[in-house]
Amino acid sequence: MPDVIVGVNAVSEALRAGRAISRILVELTPGSRLSAIIETARSRQIPVERVDRSKLDAVARGQAHQGVVAYAATRVYASIDDLLRVPQERNEAPLLVVLDGIEDPHNLGAVVRTVEAVGGHGIIIRERRAVGLTPAALKAAAGAAEYVPVAQVVNIARTMDELKNAGVWLVGIDMAGPDAYTAVDYTLPTAIVIGGEGKGLGQLVKQRCDTLAHIPMRGMITSLNASVAAGVVLYEALRQRAAVELARPSQRPSQRRPQLTS
């Protein structure tokens, strides 16, 4: 089954990234926002079909398609080696996000978008009891999924062990964490671990984290949406890394995994 890409931003970025697209459906009277998509598609000899809105509604399955839908080759999930290769090629310390059981496609899409925005290197999701890169998730990512590799794994805990062996520091975000998230050093090779909606981090996942940190809450609500929590921490990581680059432009953060002290 081909992937269905829905919406102006998602289709535009898929074209810009060179994604293999077999055909594009646009509304009968396409607006000005679709002209660039149509022009790019024709330059790449991708068939563009004009269809009525009911056809687009059916293909988009209730998503806001904005008058355009594309059929693309099925996306292949990345491997953990693929994710670790990205920072190596950029000569950067890894910055990954591990999602332990995110079920809302809009949450996943929002995390993908934020990881791309901060220059992160990839995302790891669970294969079972969690959402994958569905059309709704891709729509929420607004095209960022074309640039962020996502690995889908059977066992998150085992994958965390694999990351540790690769020298990556695992930071779990948990309301009971002893330190504030701002006290963590994200200039090190880091994977930020975020729990599922309403459930938080699983016990096995929590045990494998090198450190647990919380996001301070001063209102009546005691937790944040998973994608918002990921965004808060990712931008702290970006702030720290930018500060290091500004202060020492000729040096790079250590690629060695920090040692726990007793």
SULZIDA-V917924 format. One record per residue. N is the residue number from 0. RES is the residue in one letter. PSI is psi in degrees with one decimal (999 if undefined). OMEGA is omega in degrees with one decimal (999 if undefined). Layout:
N;RES;PSI;OMEGA, N;RES;PSI;OMEGA
//
This chain:
0;M;130.5;177.5, 1;P;156.1;172.9, 2;D;142.6;175.6, 3;V;120.0;179.9, 4;I;126.4;-170.1, 5;V;132.2;173.2, 6;G;154.8;-174.8, 7;V;-51.7;-176.9, 8;N;-44.8;-177.1, 9;A;-43.8;-179.9, 10;V;-40.7;179.6, 11;S;-45.0;-178.9, 12;E;-34.8;177.0, 13;A;-41.2;177.0, 14;L;-44.0;-178.2, 15;R;-35.5;-178.4, 16;A;-4.6;179.4, 17;G;22.6;179.0, 18;R;142.3;178.4, 19;A;108.6;-177.9, 20;I;129.8;-177.0, 21;S;-35.4;176.7, 22;R;160.1;-179.1, 23;I;134.7;175.8, 24;L;130.7;175.8, 25;V;159.0;-180.0, 26;E;159.5;-174.1, 27;L;-39.3;178.4, 28;T;79.5;-174.8, 29;P;138.1;178.4, 30;G;-179.3;-175.5, 31;S;-28.6;-179.0, 32;R;-22.0;-176.9, 33;L;-9.1;-175.0, 34;S;-40.5;-179.9, 35;A;-38.1;178.0, 36;I;-46.8;-179.5, 37;I;-43.3;-179.3, 38;E;-44.9;179.7, 39;T;-43.2;-179.9, 40;A;-45.0;-179.2, 41;R;-35.1;178.4, 42;S;-25.7;178.1, 43;R;8.2;178.5, 44;Q;38.4;173.8, 45;I;124.7;-178.8, 46;P;134.9;176.2, 47;V;121.2;-179.2, 48;E;135.3;175.8, 49;R;123.2;-175.7, 50;V;163.2;178.2, 51;D;165.7;-172.8, 52;R;-31.6;-179.1, 53;S;-33.5;177.0, 54;K;-44.8;178.3, 55;L;-40.6;178.8, 56;D;-41.6;-178.0, 57;A;-43.0;-178.9, 58;V;-39.7;-177.7, 59;A;-14.4;177.5, 60;R;51.4;174.0, 61;G;-8.0;177.9, 62;Q;155.6;178.4, 63;A;99.8;-172.3, 64;H;-15.6;177.7, 65;Q;25.7;175.0, 66;G;9.2;-179.6, 67;V;139.3;176.1, 68;V;140.8;178.5, 69;A;147.1;173.1, 70;Y;122.7;-177.2, 71;A;161.6;175.7, 72;A;142.6;-179.0, 73;T;129.4;-178.2, 74;R;135.8;177.6, 75;V;127.5;178.6, 76;Y;149.1;179.8, 77;A;164.5;172.3, 78;S;168.5;176.5, 79;I;-37.5;177.0, 80;D;-38.8;177.6, 81;D;-44.4;-179.2, 82;L;-41.6;-178.2, 83;L;-21.5;178.9, 84;R;-29.8;-177.4, 85;V;-54.3;178.9, 86;P;-30.2;178.5, 87;Q;-42.8;179.4, 88;E;-30.3;179.3, 89;R;-3.6;-175.3, 90;N;48.1;-179.7, 91;E;157.2;172.7, 92;A;134.8;-178.5, 93;P;139.5;171.9, 94;L;103.0;-175.4, 95;L;163.5;172.7, 96;V;129.5;175.3, 97;V;123.7;-178.7, 98;L;115.6;-176.6, 99;D;80.0;172.5, 100;G;37.6;174.2, 101;I;127.2;-176.0, 102;E;-16.9;-178.0, 103;D;118.7;-178.7, 104;P;-29.5;178.9, 105;H;-34.4;174.8, 106;N;-47.3;179.8, 107;L;-47.1;179.8, 108;G;-40.0;179.6, 109;A;-38.3;177.9, 110;V;-44.2;177.9, 111;V;-45.0;-178.6, 112;R;-42.2;-178.9, 113;T;-40.8;177.6, 114;V;-42.7;178.3, 115;E;-40.7;-176.8, 116;A;-35.6;-178.0, 117;V;0.2;-179.2, 118;G;25.4;176.6, 119;G;170.8;-169.9, 120;H;-9.2;178.1, 121;G;170.4;-176.9, 122;I;143.6;176.4, 123;I;127.8;179.8, 124;I;161.9;178.1, 125;R;147.7;178.3, 126;E;-36.0;-176.1, 127;R;149.0;179.2, 128;R;40.9;178.2, 129;A;155.4;-179.7, 130;V;146.8;174.6, 131;G;-162.7;-179.5, 132;L;69.9;178.6, 133;T;165.8;175.6, 134;P;-38.0;179.8, 135;A;-39.2;178.4, 136;A;-41.6;179.0, 137;L;-37.6;178.0, 138;K;-43.5;-179.6, 139;A;-28.9;179.3, 140;A;-14.3;175.7, 141;A;41.6;176.5, 142;G;-14.0;-176.9, 143;A;-23.8;-179.1, 144;A;-17.1;177.5, 145;E;-15.3;-173.6, 146;Y;-8.5;-177.5, 147;V;116.3;177.6, 148;P;139.0;179.5, 149;V;126.4;176.7, 150;A;135.4;177.5, 151;Q;120.3;-172.8, 152;V;154.5;179.6, 153;V;-39.7;-173.8, 154;N;107.5;-178.5, 155;I;-43.4;-178.0, 156;A;-44.1;179.6, 157;R;-37.5;178.2, 158;T;-35.9;176.7, 159;M;-37.7;175.8, 160;D;-39.0;178.8, 161;E;-40.4;177.9, 162;L;-40.3;177.7, 163;K;-42.8;-179.7, 164;N;-23.7;178.1, 165;A;3.5;176.3, 166;G;17.7;-178.1, 167;V;133.6;179.6, 168;W;126.5;-174.0, 169;L;116.4;-177.3, 170;V;107.7;178.3, 171;G;134.1;177.3, 172;I;112.5;-172.9, 173;D;136.5;-175.6, 174;M;-21.4;179.0, 175;A;6.5;-180.0, 176;G;141.6;-174.4, 177;P;-27.7;-176.1, 178;D;155.1;172.2, 179;A;150.2;-177.5, 180;Y;-25.4;180.0, 181;T;-12.8;-179.9, 182;A;-7.0;-177.9, 183;V;143.6;177.0, 184;D;103.4;-178.3, 185;Y;3.3;175.7, 186;T;-14.7;174.2, 187;L;162.6;172.3, 188;P;118.3;-167.3, 189;T;140.8;166.6, 190;A;121.2;178.7, 191;I;123.5;-174.1, 192;V;120.2;-177.0, 193;I;133.7;-180.0, 194;G;170.1;-179.1, 195;G;163.8;-178.6, 196;E;124.4;175.0, 197;G;-15.6;-176.1, 198;K;-26.3;-177.9, 199;G;-160.3;-178.8, 200;L;137.3;173.4, 201;G;157.3;-174.7, 202;Q;-44.4;179.9, 203;L;-37.6;178.5, 204;V;-43.6;-179.4, 205;K;-40.1;-178.8, 206;Q;-27.0;-177.4, 207;R;-9.1;176.9, 208;C;141.7;177.1, 209;D;-30.9;177.5, 210;T;151.2;176.8, 211;L;132.5;-178.4, 212;A;149.5;-179.4, 213;H;157.8;172.6, 214;I;116.9;-177.2, 215;P;137.6;179.7, 216;M;126.2;-177.8, 217;R;-7.9;179.5, 218;G;-166.0;-179.8, 219;M;-25.2;179.1, 220;I;136.4;-172.5, 221;T;-1.5;178.8, 222;S;160.0;179.3, 223;L;157.5;169.3, 224;N;143.0;-174.9, 225;A;-42.5;-178.9, 226;S;-33.3;176.8, 227;V;-43.6;178.1, 228;A;-43.8;178.6, 229;A;-41.5;-179.7, 230;G;-42.1;179.5, 231;V;-47.2;-176.5, 232;V;-39.9;180.0, 233;L;-37.3;179.6, 234;Y;-25.0;171.0, 235;E;-39.9;177.0, 236;A;-42.9;178.3, 237;L;-42.8;-179.8, 238;R;-47.4;-178.8, 239;Q;-44.1;-177.5, 240;R;-37.5;177.8, 241;A;-37.9;179.1, 242;A;-40.6;179.1, 243;V;-43.5;179.9, 244;E;-37.4;179.9, 245;L;-39.8;-178.0, 246;A;-37.5;-177.8, 247;R;74.1;-174.7, 248;P;-21.1;-177.3, 249;S;-2.7;-177.0, 250;Q;155.1;178.3, 251;R;151.1;176.5, 252;P;148.7;178.8, 253;S;137.3;177.1, 254;Q;-0.9;-177.9, 255;R;141.5;178.2, 256;R;131.1;179.0, 257;P;151.2;179.6, 258;Q;136.7;176.8, 259;L;141.8;176.1, 260;T;145.0;-178.1, 261;S;999;999
//
